[in-house]
């Protein structure tokens, strides 16, 4: 089988195919042959980039985070007040992930069980990148005296911790519930934590 996908699009084609297969078959039943057939990329070409389906799954998660970081950068650069941007970023970091896996959320519990050690090894990097973006907005709010907090880095990490429990791979599909339920939960958490940062609290 020859590669039918332009070289620059090979990774995207493989990861797109992986997501479709996760929705249809689940992680355990998905094979590298399935990915080759679904993506139109030769099996040998896939193996040049991915040693196995665990790495394909991890790169699929990487891609979600890459896109999420782009979304967070966009929100952080908006002209809204810092507290409004922080609120929107907290909601986005949960809902973007939720929406990205909604087609195969029924199977991500088994996938996570299989890739958990490797995923946990890179999760800190994901969160550090997010925290840097939150820190930029926090510093802006402190400079204009609309936000008050002791330490930028620890506050950014705390904002992430407040919403981490709602992320896919933290909860099972059953525990996550419907989109509306997850969104309502993260909205409430964002309301509480951002309110605690506002400089006018207690005046």
Residue pairs with C-beta under 8 A, 6 or more apart in sequence:
1 36
1 42
1 43
2 42
3 10
3 40
3 41
3 42
3 45
4 40
4 41
5 13
5 39
5 40
5 41
10 41
10 45
10 49
11 49
11 59
13 39
13 40
13 41
14 35
14 39
14 41
14 46
14 49
14 50
14 56
15 56
15 59
15 60
15 63
16 39
17 35
17 38
17 39
17 40
17 41
18 30
18 35
18 38
18 39
18 53
18 56
18 57
18 60
19 60
19 103
19 104
20 38
20 103
21 30
21 34
21 35
21 38
22 30
22 57
22 60
22 103
22 104
22 107
22 108
22 111
23 103
23 104
23 107
25 34
25 107
26 104
26 106
26 107
26 110
26 111
27 53
27 57
27 107
27 108
27 110
27 111
27 114
28 110
28 114
30 53
31 53
32 43
32 46
32 47
32 50
32 52
32 53
32 56
33 43
35 41
35 46
35 53
35 56
36 42
36 43
36 46
39 46
46 56
50 56
50 59
54 114
54 115
54 118
57 111
57 114
57 115
58 115
58 118
58 119
58 122
61 119
61 169
62 122
64 96
64 97
64 100
64 101
65 126
65 129
67 96
67 100
68 92
68 93
68 96
68 97
68 100
68 130
69 129
69 130
69 133
71 92
71 96
72 89
72 92
72 93
72 130
72 133
73 133
75 85
75 88
75 89
75 92
76 85
76 89
76 133
76 136
76 137
78 85
78 88
80 88
81 141
81 146
82 137
82 138
82 140
82 141
82 144
82 146
82 147
83 141
83 146
83 147
83 194
83 197
83 198
85 137
86 134
86 137
86 138
86 141
86 159
86 190
86 194
86 197
87 190
87 191
87 194
89 133
89 134
89 137
90 159
90 162
90 163
90 186
90 189
90 190
90 193
90 194
91 183
91 186
91 187
91 190
93 130
93 160
93 163
93 167
94 163
94 166
94 167
94 182
94 183
94 186
95 179
95 182
95 183
95 186
97 167
97 168
98 105
98 168
98 176
98 179
98 182
99 179
101 108
101 168
102 179
105 168
105 173
105 176
106 173
108 168
108 169
108 173
109 172
109 173
112 119
112 169
119 169
127 157
127 160
127 164
130 160
131 153
131 156
131 157
131 160
132 156
134 156
134 159
134 160
135 152
135 153
135 155
135 156
138 147
138 149
138 152
138 155
138 156
138 197
139 152
141 147
141 197
142 148
142 149
142 152
145 199
146 198
146 199
147 197
147 198
147 199
148 197
148 198
148 199
148 201
149 155
149 197
155 197
158 193
159 193
162 189
162 192
162 193
163 186
163 189
163 190
164 170
165 171
166 176
166 182
166 185
166 186
166 189
168 176
176 182
195 201
